[in-house]
Amino acid sequence: MAETAARPTSFSVAVAGSGGAGVMTAGELLLDAASRAGLFGLMVRTSGPQIRGGEAAALLRLAPHPVATLDDRFDLLVAIDWQNVVRFADEIPLAAGSLVVGDSDAGEAPAALLQGGATLAALPLKKNAKAAGGWVNMIALGLAGACAGLPLAALESALKAAWKRGDEALRTNLATLAQGVALARDLPLHGAALGAAVQAASAPPAAARRWLLSGNEAAGCGALRGGVRFVAAYPITPATEMLEWMAPALARLGGALVQAEDELASVNMILGASYGGVPSLTATAGPGLALMTEGIGLGVAAEVPIVIVDVMRGGPSTGIPAKSEQSDLAIAVDGLHGDAPRLVLAPTSIADCVATSEWAVRLAEALQCPAILLNDQFLGQSRAVIEQPAPAAAPAQRLFAAAPAACTAGGEAPPPYRRYADTASGVSPMARPGTPGTVYTADGLEHNERGLPSSGAADHRRQLDKRARKLDRHDYGERWADVEGDADLAVITFGSTTGAVREAIARVAARGTALRLVALRLLSPLQAASMAHALAGVREVLVVEQNHGGQLLRYLRGRVDLPGRPRGLHRAGPLPLRPGELAAAFADWAAAVTRHEARGHGRPAGREERTP
């Protein structure tokens, strides 16, 4: 079967322009309108290296089914102006059949945008906006919506819901929106993409149950569902929106958010709040995580539960703040000094950000240890229409110590409180400050079971074993990974690449090549026994990730026995991995495995990496 037949029905549109042109507003309204029309969608934000202002683009994919990745190319590019739009040429791939709409008064379109065979349509965008008395991004919204097949009523409803200015300005921009719809009537894409899907979309009550939110907002929502009531953080791209969303939400729940003076202060603030009995969280990016490592180690040694959300971006150092990259895996799983077991989790989609963030809080509280949630810019700053998540479970439960009885049955004084008692599970009761008879010291020094500093070998070994045991013996259930299919070739991935990998596997399956998917959600402690079961009968594995050095492949090699010749397919950001390129790579890999075995080589133990 041809690949085009395997590709799901969708419409991809990019809206680009210079700072102040309102492209992000147009993109968000277009996504909301699609939701109101009964569709699903994904919007990815991209911008230049500037702190504020400058060029920007909203990249959308709309479909009648849930969307977790961008497509291989864009059907439509609406350029409000040409200022630096060529910087996005790699991020907005166009091809024959793609349409580029630009302002006829803005000069020549950059030739780089049209090299793939895209058609240019020059229209008087700003003149039409001025004539209607509104903003040019409303022209772009109407034009893009009409090409996608969205009804005018859905576009108007989205604009009205977001409007916070005067009624007269709203009427003006509704007229401008309608003018954009009218401009699209003579375009070759008009209404052809998703019009039929809109007609067949779910009834409004079903669509109304869907959520429209970003990955940062979803992670914040999940944390609140898990019981977090205190947040301390220092703003950093691309995690800041999570903090902005959580601040008012926490206030409504009786919690609080504090902006710390830096990342070191923020991690120590949440350690203090959690020591006092309140589930606590901070959110940051790679540079902030690097500064927090000493504090996270304190959380490990003192067994204080905290959650650190790392919205990964391009590195090292300041790197590329507004672009995505899965390059903090190594520091998350191995970046603390000493033997410091902790939880590391990664959501696989924007919808999964809710559930996995909630799970991270519950695990941290139950196991009394730090949990690092590896989100990334692609998930964090993108927005999606998702099905409403299942209701939250009961709040996270921590094993708290009760005040001891005044005396034993024989009249003797009760034994001293042992905060770090060497229990079978490794989890020992944690006292709230002020509970009578439970005073203890929590610091970074090694200690005995009572918390008294100790440099003795026996105490050190006992506490190391205890801290490792509680993570190793916990039953994490089936949520450690998504395992799909039973083919004898397996693709392993994690985080935001899961969406593209899953779609690519579906495409090659339609052409007769079956692959098994293992999308990891719990990265540390790595579930070796579960991994072995998930890979039972597998001849070869391919590890897919978005970083330069193949960090996941190296990590897996060091901790589990992977079958056959483990290979890696990895590329650094900022360009996302796309379903088409992955499908081609998967087909080539499967064919190479077959040829290798046909030559009588069997299943050698050699190792090979590949960078696309």
C-alpha positions as CSV (number, residue, x, y, z in Angstrom):
1,M,0.0,0.0,0.0
2,A,1.3,3.5,-0.8
3,E,2.4,5.7,2.1
4,T,-0.1,8.3,1.1
5,A,-2.9,5.8,1.6
6,A,-1.6,5.2,5.1
7,R,-1.4,8.8,6.1
8,P,-4.3,9.9,8.3
9,T,-6.6,12.7,7.1
10,S,-5.3,16.1,8.4
11,F,-4.7,19.7,7.4
12,S,-1.4,21.4,8.3
13,V,-1.2,25.2,8.3
14,A,1.5,27.7,9.4
15,V,0.8,31.3,10.2
16,A,4.0,33.4,10.3
17,G,5.0,37.0,10.8
18,S,7.1,39.6,12.6
19,G,6.8,40.5,16.2
20,G,3.4,42.2,17.0
21,A,1.7,40.7,14.0
22,G,-0.4,38.4,16.3
23,V,0.4,35.1,14.7
24,M,0.2,33.2,18.0
25,T,-3.2,34.7,18.7
26,A,-4.4,33.7,15.2
27,G,-3.0,30.2,15.8
28,E,-4.7,29.7,19.2
29,L,-8.0,31.0,17.8
30,L,-7.8,28.6,14.9
31,L,-7.1,25.7,17.2
32,D,-10.1,26.7,19.4
33,A,-12.3,27.0,16.4
34,A,-11.3,23.5,15.2
35,S,-12.2,22.2,18.6
36,R,-15.6,23.9,18.5
37,A,-16.2,22.3,15.1
38,G,-15.6,18.9,16.6
39,L,-12.1,18.4,15.4
40,F,-8.8,17.6,17.2
41,G,-5.6,19.5,16.7
42,L,-2.1,20.4,17.7
43,M,-0.4,23.9,17.6
44,V,3.4,24.2,18.0
45,R,5.0,27.5,18.7
46,T,8.3,28.5,17.1
47,S,10.2,31.8,17.3
48,G,13.6,33.2,16.8
49,P,16.4,33.5,19.4
50,Q,15.3,36.9,20.7
51,I,13.9,37.3,24.2
52,R,10.9,39.4,23.1
53,G,9.5,40.3,19.8
54,G,11.0,39.2,16.5
55,E,9.7,36.7,14.0
56,A,7.3,33.9,15.1
57,A,5.2,31.2,13.6
58,A,2.3,29.1,14.8
59,L,2.4,25.6,13.3
60,L,-0.9,23.7,13.3
61,R,-2.2,20.3,12.3
62,L,-6.0,19.8,12.4
63,A,-7.7,16.4,12.1
64,P,-10.8,14.4,13.0
65,H,-8.7,12.2,15.3
66,P,-6.3,13.0,18.1
67,V,-3.0,14.6,16.9
68,A,0.3,14.2,18.7
69,T,2.8,15.2,16.1
70,L,3.2,17.5,13.1
71,D,2.9,16.1,9.6
72,D,5.7,15.9,7.0
73,R,4.8,19.0,5.2
74,F,2.4,22.0,5.4
75,D,-0.6,22.4,3.2
76,L,-0.8,26.1,3.7
77,L,1.5,28.9,4.9
78,V,0.0,32.3,5.6
79,A,2.7,34.9,5.9
80,I,1.4,38.2,7.3
81,D,4.7,39.6,6.2
82,W,8.0,38.3,4.9
83,Q,10.3,39.6,7.7
84,N,12.7,36.8,8.5
85,V,10.1,34.1,7.6
86,V,12.8,32.3,5.7
87,R,14.4,31.4,9.1
88,F,11.5,29.0,9.5
89,A,12.0,27.3,6.1
90,D,13.3,24.1,7.6
91,E,10.5,24.1,10.2
92,I,7.8,24.7,7.6
93,P,8.5,22.2,4.9
94,L,6.4,22.8,1.8
95,A,6.0,20.7,-1.4
96,A,4.1,20.5,-4.6
97,G,0.5,21.1,-3.7
98,S,1.3,23.4,-0.8
99,L,0.0,27.0,-1.0
100,V,1.8,30.1,0.3
101,V,-0.3,33.1,0.8
102,G,1.5,36.4,1.3
103,D,0.7,40.1,1.2
104,S,0.8,41.5,-2.3
105,D,2.2,44.8,-1.0
106,A,5.0,43.2,1.0
107,G,7.4,42.6,-1.8
108,E,8.7,39.4,-3.3
109,A,8.3,36.1,-1.5
110,P,11.6,34.5,-0.4
111,A,12.6,32.0,-3.1
112,A,13.6,29.4,-0.5
113,L,10.0,29.0,0.5
114,L,8.9,28.0,-3.0
115,Q,11.8,25.7,-3.9
116,G,9.7,22.6,-3.2
117,G,7.1,23.5,-5.8
118,A,4.7,25.4,-3.6
119,T,2.3,27.8,-5.3
120,L,2.3,31.4,-4.3
121,A,-0.9,33.5,-4.0
122,A,-0.4,37.2,-3.4
123,L,-3.4,38.9,-1.7
124,P,-3.9,42.4,-0.3
125,L,-4.0,41.2,3.4
126,K,-3.3,44.4,5.1
127,K,-5.4,46.5,2.8
128,N,-8.4,44.3,3.5
129,A,-7.8,44.5,7.2
130,K,-7.5,48.3,7.1
131,A,-10.7,48.5,5.0
132,A,-12.6,46.4,7.5
133,G,-11.0,48.4,10.4
134,G,-9.6,45.4,12.1
135,W,-6.3,43.5,12.6
136,V,-4.4,41.7,9.8
137,N,-4.1,38.5,12.0
138,M,-7.9,38.3,11.8
139,I,-7.6,38.2,8.0
140,A,-5.1,35.3,8.4
141,L,-7.4,33.5,10.8
142,G,-10.4,33.7,8.4
143,L,-8.4,32.7,5.4
144,A,-6.7,29.7,7.2
145,G,-10.0,28.6,8.7
146,A,-11.8,28.7,5.4
147,C,-9.0,26.7,3.7
148,A,-9.2,24.1,6.5
149,G,-13.0,23.8,6.0
150,L,-14.0,25.3,9.4
151,P,-17.4,27.0,9.5
152,L,-17.5,30.7,10.0
153,A,-19.6,30.2,13.1
154,A,-16.9,28.2,14.8
155,L,-14.3,30.9,14.0
156,E,-16.6,33.6,15.3
157,S,-17.3,31.7,18.4
158,A,-13.6,31.2,19.2
159,L,-13.0,35.0,18.7
160,K,-15.9,36.0,20.9
161,A,-14.8,33.6,23.7
162,A,-11.3,35.1,23.7
163,W,-12.3,38.8,23.3
164,K,-11.7,41.0,26.3
165,R,-11.9,44.4,24.7
166,G,-14.9,46.6,23.8
167,D,-17.9,45.5,21.8
168,E,-17.2,47.9,19.0
169,A,-13.7,46.5,18.5
170,L,-15.2,43.0,18.5
171,R,-17.7,43.8,15.8
172,T,-14.9,45.3,13.7
173,N,-12.7,42.3,14.0
174,L,-15.6,39.9,13.3
175,A,-16.1,41.8,10.1
176,T,-12.4,41.5,9.4
177,L,-12.5,37.8,10.1
178,A,-15.4,37.4,7.6
179,Q,-13.3,39.4,5.1
180,G,-10.5,36.8,5.5
181,V,-13.0,34.0,4.8
182,A,-14.1,35.8,1.7
183,L,-10.5,36.1,0.5
184,A,-10.1,32.4,0.6
185,R,-13.0,31.6,-1.7
186,D,-10.9,31.6,-4.9
187,L,-7.9,29.7,-3.4
188,P,-7.4,26.1,-4.6
189,L,-7.4,24.8,-1.0
190,H,-10.7,26.4,0.0
191,G,-12.8,24.1,2.1
192,A,-11.3,20.9,0.6
193,A,-9.2,19.7,3.5
194,L,-11.5,18.9,6.4
195,G,-15.0,20.1,5.3
196,A,-16.4,16.6,5.2
197,A,-14.8,15.7,8.5
198,V,-16.4,18.8,10.1
199,Q,-19.7,17.7,8.8
200,A,-19.2,14.2,10.3
201,A,-17.6,15.4,13.5
202,S,-19.0,14.6,16.9
203,A,-22.0,16.4,18.2
204,P,-21.3,19.6,20.3
205,P,-21.9,17.9,23.6
206,A,-19.1,15.4,22.9
207,A,-16.8,18.1,21.6
208,A,-17.5,20.3,24.7
209,R,-16.1,17.6,26.9
210,R,-12.7,18.0,25.2
211,W,-9.9,20.1,26.7
212,L,-7.7,22.6,24.9
213,L,-4.5,23.2,26.8
214,S,-0.7,23.3,26.5
215,G,1.6,20.6,27.8
216,N,2.8,23.1,30.5
217,E,-0.8,23.6,31.6
218,A,-1.5,19.9,31.5
219,A,1.5,19.1,33.7
220,G,0.4,21.8,36.1
221,C,-3.1,20.4,36.2
222,G,-1.7,16.9,36.9
223,A,0.4,18.2,39.7
224,L,-2.6,19.8,41.4
225,R,-4.6,16.6,40.9
226,G,-1.7,14.7,42.6
227,G,-1.9,17.0,45.6
228,V,0.8,19.7,45.1
229,R,-0.1,22.8,47.1
230,F,3.2,24.7,47.1
231,V,5.4,25.8,44.2
232,A,8.6,27.8,44.3
233,A,10.4,28.6,41.0
234,Y,12.4,31.0,39.0
235,P,11.1,31.9,35.5
236,I,12.9,30.3,32.6
237,T,11.9,29.5,29.0
238,P,10.2,27.2,28.2
239,A,8.8,26.4,31.7
240,T,7.4,29.8,32.7
241,E,3.9,29.3,31.3
242,M,3.5,26.4,33.7
243,L,4.2,28.7,36.6
244,E,1.9,31.4,35.3
245,W,-1.0,28.9,35.0
246,M,-0.4,27.3,38.4
247,A,-0.2,30.6,40.4
248,P,-4.0,31.4,40.3
249,A,-5.0,27.7,40.3
250,L,-3.0,27.1,43.5
251,A,-4.6,30.2,45.1
252,R,-8.1,28.8,44.4
253,L,-7.1,25.6,46.1
254,G,-5.6,27.3,49.2
255,G,-2.0,26.7,48.0
256,A,0.7,29.2,47.1
257,L,3.4,29.9,44.5
258,V,6.5,31.9,45.3
259,Q,8.9,33.3,42.8
260,A,12.3,32.6,44.2
261,E,15.4,34.7,43.5
262,D,17.1,31.8,41.6
263,E,16.9,28.1,41.0
264,L,19.0,27.2,44.1
265,A,16.5,29.0,46.3
266,S,13.5,27.4,44.6
267,V,14.6,23.8,45.1
268,N,15.5,24.5,48.8
269,M,12.1,26.3,49.3
270,I,10.2,23.2,48.1
271,L,12.4,21.0,50.2
272,G,11.4,23.0,53.3
273,A,7.7,23.1,52.4
274,S,7.7,19.3,51.8
275,Y,9.6,18.7,55.1
276,G,6.7,20.5,56.7
277,G,4.2,18.1,55.1
278,V,3.0,19.9,52.0
279,P,3.5,18.3,48.6
280,S,5.7,20.7,46.6
281,L,7.0,21.3,43.1
282,T,9.3,23.4,41.0
283,A,9.5,23.8,37.3
284,T,12.6,24.7,35.3
285,A,14.7,24.0,32.2
286,G,18.1,22.4,31.7
287,P,20.2,25.3,33.0
288,G,18.0,25.5,36.2
289,L,18.2,21.7,36.6
290,A,22.0,21.9,36.6
291,L,21.8,24.4,39.4
292,M,19.4,22.3,41.4
293,T,21.5,19.1,41.5
294,E,22.9,19.7,45.0
295,G,19.4,20.4,46.4
296,I,18.0,17.3,44.7
297,G,20.8,15.2,46.3
298,L,19.7,16.6,49.7
299,G,16.2,15.4,48.9
300,V,17.5,12.0,48.2
301,A,19.7,11.8,51.4
302,A,17.0,13.3,53.7
303,E,14.2,11.4,51.9
304,V,12.1,14.5,51.3
305,P,9.6,14.1,48.5
306,I,9.7,16.8,45.8
307,V,8.8,17.1,42.1
308,I,11.0,18.9,39.6
309,V,9.5,19.5,36.2
310,D,12.3,20.0,33.6
311,V,10.9,21.4,30.3
312,M,13.9,20.4,28.2
313,R,15.3,22.8,25.6
314,G,18.4,22.8,23.3
315,G,21.7,22.8,25.1
316,P,24.3,22.9,26.4
317,S,24.6,26.1,28.6
318,T,22.0,28.6,27.4
319,G,21.7,26.7,24.2
320,I,18.5,27.3,22.2
321,P,15.9,28.4,24.8
322,A,12.8,28.3,22.5
323,K,13.5,25.0,20.8
324,S,13.0,21.4,21.9
325,E,15.6,18.7,22.5
326,Q,15.6,15.6,24.7
327,S,19.1,16.2,25.9
328,D,18.7,16.4,29.7
329,L,18.1,12.6,30.0
330,A,21.7,11.9,31.1
331,I,21.8,14.5,33.8
332,A,18.3,13.5,35.1
333,V,19.2,9.8,35.5
334,D,22.9,10.1,36.3
335,G,23.6,13.7,37.2
336,L,23.9,13.6,41.0
337,H,27.0,12.9,42.9
338,G,27.1,9.7,45.0
339,D,24.7,6.9,44.8
340,A,21.4,8.9,44.6
341,P,18.4,6.9,43.5
342,R,15.5,9.1,42.4
343,L,12.5,8.9,40.1
344,V,12.7,10.1,36.5
345,L,9.5,10.1,34.4
346,A,8.5,11.5,30.9
347,P,5.0,12.0,29.5
348,T,4.5,10.8,26.0
349,S,2.0,13.4,24.8
350,I,0.2,16.6,25.9
351,A,-2.7,14.5,27.1
352,D,-0.3,12.2,29.0
353,C,1.2,15.3,30.7
354,V,-1.8,15.3,33.0
355,A,-1.6,11.7,34.0
356,T,2.2,11.4,34.3
357,S,2.6,14.6,36.2
358,E,-0.1,13.4,38.7
359,W,1.7,10.0,38.9
360,A,5.0,11.7,39.5
361,V,3.6,13.5,42.6
362,R,2.0,10.3,43.9
363,L,5.2,8.3,43.5
364,A,7.4,11.0,45.1
365,E,5.0,11.2,48.1
366,A,4.7,7.4,48.5
367,L,8.4,6.7,48.1
368,Q,9.6,9.9,49.9
369,C,12.1,10.9,47.3
370,P,12.6,13.4,44.5
371,A,10.9,12.9,41.2
372,I,12.1,14.6,38.0
373,L,9.5,14.9,35.2
374,L,11.2,15.3,31.8
375,N,8.8,17.4,29.7
376,D,10.2,19.3,26.7
377,Q,9.6,22.5,24.8
378,F,7.6,20.6,22.0
379,L,5.1,19.3,24.5
380,G,5.3,22.2,27.1
381,Q,4.7,25.1,24.8
382,S,2.4,23.4,22.2
383,R,-1.3,23.3,22.6
384,A,-3.7,20.5,21.7
385,V,-7.3,19.4,21.8
386,I,-7.5,16.3,23.9
387,E,-10.2,14.1,25.3
388,Q,-11.1,15.0,28.9
389,P,-8.9,13.0,31.3
390,A,-10.3,10.4,33.7
391,P,-11.2,11.8,37.1
392,A,-8.3,12.2,39.5
393,A,-7.8,9.6,42.1
394,A,-7.5,10.3,45.8
395,P,-4.7,12.8,46.8
396,A,-1.2,11.5,47.1
397,Q,-0.5,9.6,50.4
398,R,2.7,10.0,52.4
399,L,3.5,7.7,55.3
400,F,3.3,10.1,58.3
401,A,4.5,9.2,61.7
402,A,2.0,9.4,64.6
403,A,3.0,10.7,68.1
404,P,4.3,7.7,70.2
405,A,2.4,6.6,73.2
406,A,3.5,8.2,76.5
407,C,4.9,4.9,77.7
408,T,4.8,1.2,76.9
409,A,2.5,-1.4,78.6
410,G,5.3,-2.1,81.1
411,G,5.6,1.6,82.0
412,E,8.8,2.1,80.1
413,A,9.5,5.2,78.0
414,P,8.8,4.6,74.3
415,P,11.8,3.9,72.0
416,P,13.3,7.0,70.2
417,Y,11.7,7.9,66.9
418,R,13.6,6.4,64.0
419,R,12.9,8.6,61.1
420,Y,15.1,6.5,58.8
421,A,14.2,3.0,60.1
422,D,15.4,0.2,57.9
423,T,12.1,-1.2,56.9
424,A,11.4,-4.1,54.6
425,S,9.9,-1.7,52.0
426,G,12.5,0.9,52.5
427,V,9.9,3.5,53.4
428,S,9.8,4.7,56.9
429,P,7.3,7.1,58.7
430,M,8.0,10.8,58.1
431,A,7.1,13.1,60.9
432,R,5.4,16.5,60.5
433,P,7.4,19.2,62.4
434,G,5.8,19.7,65.8
435,T,4.5,16.2,66.3
436,P,5.4,15.3,69.9
437,G,8.1,12.7,70.3
438,T,9.2,12.8,66.6
439,V,12.0,15.4,66.6
440,Y,14.7,14.6,64.1
441,T,17.4,16.2,61.9
442,A,17.0,16.1,58.1
443,D,20.2,17.2,56.3
444,G,22.7,16.0,53.7
445,L,25.0,14.2,56.1
446,E,24.9,10.4,56.2
447,H,23.1,9.3,59.3
448,N,21.8,6.4,61.3
449,E,18.2,5.3,61.6
450,R,17.4,8.1,64.1
451,G,18.9,10.8,61.8
452,L,22.0,11.4,63.8
453,P,25.1,12.1,61.6
454,S,27.3,9.0,61.2
455,S,30.4,8.2,59.1
456,G,30.2,4.5,60.1
457,A,30.4,2.0,57.2
458,A,27.4,0.0,58.6
459,D,25.1,3.0,58.8
460,H,26.2,4.2,55.3
461,R,25.6,0.8,53.7
462,R,22.2,0.4,55.5
463,Q,20.9,3.8,54.3
464,L,22.2,3.3,50.8
465,D,20.4,-0.1,50.7
466,K,17.3,1.4,52.1
467,R,17.1,4.3,49.6
468,A,17.7,2.0,46.7
469,R,15.3,-0.7,48.0
470,K,12.2,1.5,48.2
471,L,12.5,2.4,44.5
472,D,13.5,-1.0,43.3
473,R,10.8,-3.0,45.1
474,H,7.8,-0.7,44.5
475,D,5.2,-2.0,42.2
476,Y,4.8,0.5,39.3
477,G,2.2,-1.5,37.5
478,E,1.7,-1.3,33.7
479,R,2.2,2.5,33.5
480,W,6.0,2.2,33.2
481,A,5.7,2.2,29.4
482,D,3.2,1.9,26.5
483,V,3.9,-1.5,24.8
484,E,2.0,-1.9,21.5
485,G,2.1,-4.8,19.1
486,D,3.8,-8.1,19.1
487,A,6.2,-7.9,16.1
488,D,9.7,-9.3,16.4
489,L,11.3,-5.9,15.6
490,A,10.9,-3.2,18.3
491,V,11.2,0.5,18.4
492,I,12.0,2.1,21.8
493,T,11.4,5.8,22.5
494,F,10.3,8.2,25.1
495,G,8.7,11.6,25.6
496,S,7.6,13.9,22.7
497,T,9.0,11.7,20.0
498,T,6.4,9.0,20.8
499,G,3.7,10.7,18.7
500,A,5.9,10.7,15.5
501,V,7.2,7.2,16.2
502,R,3.7,5.8,16.7
503,E,2.4,7.4,13.5
504,A,5.4,6.1,11.5
505,I,4.9,2.6,12.8
506,A,1.3,2.8,11.6
507,R,2.5,3.9,8.2
508,V,5.0,1.1,7.7
509,A,2.4,-1.4,9.0
510,A,0.1,-0.3,6.2
511,R,2.8,-1.3,3.8
512,G,3.3,-4.7,5.4
513,T,6.1,-4.1,7.9
514,A,5.0,-4.8,11.5
515,L,6.9,-3.2,14.4
516,R,6.5,-3.3,18.1
517,L,6.5,0.0,20.1
518,V,7.9,0.5,23.6
519,A,7.4,4.1,24.7
520,L,9.0,4.5,28.1
521,R,7.3,6.6,30.7
522,L,9.3,5.6,33.8
523,L,12.9,6.0,33.0
524,S,14.4,5.6,36.5
525,P,14.4,3.2,38.1
526,L,14.4,1.4,34.8
527,Q,12.1,-1.6,34.9
528,A,14.5,-4.3,33.7
529,A,12.2,-7.3,34.2
530,S,9.3,-5.5,32.6
531,M,11.5,-4.5,29.7
532,A,12.6,-8.0,29.2
533,H,9.0,-9.2,29.1
534,A,8.1,-6.4,26.7
535,L,10.9,-7.4,24.3
536,A,10.3,-11.1,24.5
537,G,10.7,-12.7,21.1
538,V,12.2,-9.5,19.6
539,R,15.1,-10.0,17.2
540,E,16.4,-6.4,17.0
541,V,15.7,-3.0,18.6
542,L,15.9,0.6,17.3
543,V,16.1,3.4,19.9
544,V,14.7,6.7,18.6
545,E,15.3,10.0,20.4
546,Q,15.9,13.7,19.8
547,N,19.4,14.5,21.0
548,H,22.9,14.5,19.5
549,G,24.6,11.7,21.4
550,G,21.9,8.9,21.7
551,Q,21.5,9.3,25.5
552,L,18.7,6.9,25.8
553,L,20.5,4.2,23.8
554,R,23.6,4.5,26.0
555,Y,21.4,4.5,29.2
556,L,19.6,1.3,28.1
557,R,22.8,-0.4,27.1
558,G,24.2,0.2,30.6
559,R,21.2,-1.3,32.4
560,V,19.4,-3.9,30.4
561,D,20.3,-6.6,27.9
562,L,18.8,-5.5,24.6
563,P,18.3,-8.2,21.9
564,G,20.3,-8.4,18.7
565,R,22.3,-5.4,17.5
566,P,20.8,-2.4,19.3
567,R,20.8,0.6,17.0
568,G,20.1,4.2,17.6
569,L,18.3,6.8,15.4
570,H,18.8,10.2,16.9
571,R,19.1,13.8,15.9
572,A,19.6,16.9,17.9
573,G,17.0,19.7,17.9
574,P,15.6,22.1,17.0
575,L,13.9,20.3,14.1
576,P,11.4,17.7,15.3
577,L,11.5,14.1,14.0
578,R,8.6,13.7,11.5
579,P,6.5,10.6,10.8
580,G,7.6,10.4,7.1
581,E,11.3,10.4,7.7
582,L,10.9,7.9,10.6
583,A,8.7,5.6,8.4
584,A,11.4,5.6,5.7
585,A,14.1,4.9,8.3
586,F,12.0,2.1,9.9
587,A,11.5,0.4,6.5
588,D,15.2,0.6,5.6
589,W,16.1,-0.8,9.1
590,A,13.7,-3.7,8.8
591,A,15.0,-4.5,5.3
592,A,18.6,-4.3,6.5
593,V,17.9,-6.7,9.4
594,T,16.3,-9.2,6.9
595,R,19.2,-9.0,4.5
596,H,21.7,-9.4,7.4
597,E,20.0,-12.6,8.6
598,A,19.5,-13.9,5.0
599,R,23.3,-13.8,4.7
600,G,23.5,-16.2,7.6
601,H,24.7,-13.8,10.2
602,G,21.9,-14.7,12.6
603,R,21.5,-12.3,15.6
604,P,25.0,-11.0,16.4
605,A,25.8,-9.0,19.5
606,G,27.5,-6.1,17.8
607,R,26.3,-2.6,18.3
608,E,25.6,0.1,15.8
609,E,24.3,3.6,15.9
610,R,22.7,5.7,13.2
611,T,22.1,9.5,13.1
612,P,19.6,10.7,10.5
